[in-house]
Amino acid sequence: MDTYTLEVLLGFTELQVDEVTLKANRIELHCHSKFEEHICPSCLQKCRSVKSISRRVVRDMSLLGKEVYLFLESRQFHCEDCNRYFQEQFSFVEANKTQTIRLEQYLYLCIKDSSIKQVAVRENVLWDVLQSLFERYSEAEISRDLNYFPKRIGIDEFSYRKGKKDYAVVIVDLDKGCVWEVLENRDKESLKAWFLSKGAAFCEGIAVLSCDMWEGFSNTAKEVFPHAVVVIDRFHFFAHCHKMLDNIRKQLRRQEPDNEQFKHIKWLLYKSWKDLDMAQRSQLLRVFRHSPELKKAYFLKIELQNIFDAPLNKEQAKSCLTSWKEQAGQLPHKAMDAFLKTLNAWENDILNFFTYRVSNGIVEGINNAIKTLKRVTYGFRNFQHFRARILVNFL
């Protein structure tokens, strides 16, 4: 392949290829700049006076399955106007870097979808080099895209180290559907301190916070966000309802350990009646004939779902919920009693859903994606690296 063809393939218009060396797994291109003069960075005058020439080796994107290395003649200029010496720079590579900008961008995209170790092996790049590259590019991307304050946020926790009770917190902009921040600690005092550190404009600007029924989230919000309304996420709320159903099922299992029909219906009880096929409905009906209280609890759950699916305002929903609680109170079971106790304790924040219609569905989806990210990249020991990974993948 002639030098002109290689120049075209490279696409660096400022370079002239002088010599090509082909090796087993690499291509070495000896190049120099086509421009005889350079602009002085100090006085912005054109310079032609060259004091010395050194060689700089820069790796570029692979070509024809081989690694490409540019052996650049890098001139040191002397500006006769301001008497300053400066090194020649190229548009396709940053100063003091050993990889072209386009190669760095390609490696950054690879790291976002994989582990640094995998990319290091596949692309034959040192782990430390890739780590530094990821930190530099991710910091720039995060600073550019998250330089604003959201108005409506969803907040939830997730475990980031397997086998340990280390819970991090993800904060999602509910309007944009993206991760806005990831915090290392879930405890109330850490959350409060971090929120307050963002300043009065941030705290006073939060209008809605969607969260689960962990008091740390709701209490912190009420202390630091003076204008915010707390909305209990409907999916977390129904998780408590499902727990109530499963506790009734478990009691039936304990009472009749040989009755196999109570064993495989857990996930059927979680589904809506309309989402069950005929075989699943028949299976539940057989169980319900044996346990009227489980039947009543299940269809009470369906009625509760219908309330949340209906286009009701807060006052209408409160009236429906009051009637529902009266019916539920007639079911003599400690699991239902516990659920009603939870419902009464959080009723106002639960009913706020009917005014603001927000939920943590987006947050839950992101949490599931974070679990996949952990699995693909074999986990993280450095939280700040983990935080950056999450933010750049879910901006």
Secondary structure, DSSP 8 states (H G I E B T S, - for coil): --HHHHHHHH--TTEEEEEEEE-SSEEEEEEEES-S-EE-TTT--EE--EEEEEEEEEEEEEETTEEEEEEEEEEEEEETTTTEEEE--BTTB-TT-SB-HHHHHHHHHHHHTS-HHHHHHHHT--HHHHHHHHHHHHHHHHHHHS-S--SEEEEEEEE-STTS--EEEEEEETTTTEEEEEES--SHHHHHHHHHHT-HHHHHH--EEEE-S-HHHHHHHHHH-TT-EEEE-HHHHHHHHHHHHHHHHHHHHHH-TT-GGGTS-HHHHHS-GGGS-HHHHHHHHHHHHH-HHHHHHHHHHHHHHHHHHS---HHHHHHHHHHHHHHHTTS--HHHHHHHHHHHHHHHHHHTHHHH---SHHHHHHHHHHHHHHHHTT--S-HHHHHHHHHHH--
